[in-house]
């Protein structure tokens, strides 16, 4: 795995974690922010052919 893919996957995992925490905390604004970030990261991954396992929203 190259540095780009490794970094992208790390950012996706981190954002998924932050999204989960925001949901657990009931922070609707932060949920929207983190979901937007996650959507953007997944689009970048798809554009570059990086396979990302889809997780529930």
C-alpha positions as CSV (number, residue, x, y, z in Angstrom):
1,X,0.0,0.0,0.0
2,X,1.4,3.4,-0.9
3,X,1.6,6.4,1.3
4,X,-1.4,8.1,-0.3
5,X,-3.6,5.0,0.3
6,X,-2.4,4.5,3.8
7,X,-3.0,8.1,4.7
8,X,-6.4,8.1,3.1
9,X,-7.5,5.0,4.9
10,X,-6.2,6.4,8.2
11,X,-8.2,9.5,7.7
12,X,-11.3,7.5,6.9
13,X,-11.0,5.3,10.0
14,X,-10.4,8.4,12.2
15,X,-13.4,10.2,10.7
16,X,-15.6,7.1,11.1
17,X,-14.6,7.0,14.8
18,X,-15.3,10.7,15.3
19,X,-18.7,10.3,13.5
20,X,-19.6,7.4,15.8
21,X,-18.7,9.5,18.9
22,X,-20.7,12.4,17.7
23,X,-23.7,10.2,17.2
24,X,-23.3,8.7,20.7
25,X,-23.0,12.2,22.2
26,X,-26.1,13.4,20.3
27,X,-24.3,16.2,18.6
28,X,-26.3,16.6,15.5
29,X,-24.2,19.4,14.1
30,X,-20.9,17.5,14.5
31,X,-22.6,14.4,13.0
32,X,-23.3,16.5,9.8
33,X,-19.8,17.8,9.7
34,X,-18.2,14.4,10.2
35,X,-20.6,12.7,7.7
36,X,-19.7,15.3,5.1
37,X,-16.0,14.8,5.7
38,X,-16.5,11.0,5.4
39,X,-18.4,11.4,2.2
40,X,-15.7,13.5,0.7
41,X,-13.0,11.1,1.7
42,X,-14.9,8.2,0.2
43,X,-15.3,10.1,-3.1
44,X,-11.6,10.8,-3.1
45,X,-10.9,7.1,-2.5
46,X,-13.3,6.0,-5.3
47,X,-11.7,8.6,-7.7
48,X,-8.3,7.0,-7.1
49,X,-9.5,3.4,-7.1
50,X,-9.1,2.8,-3.4
51,X,-11.5,0.2,-2.1
52,X,-13.3,1.3,1.1
53,X,-15.7,-1.0,3.0
54,X,-19.0,0.9,3.3
55,X,-20.2,1.2,6.9
56,X,-23.6,2.1,8.1
57,X,-24.7,5.7,8.4
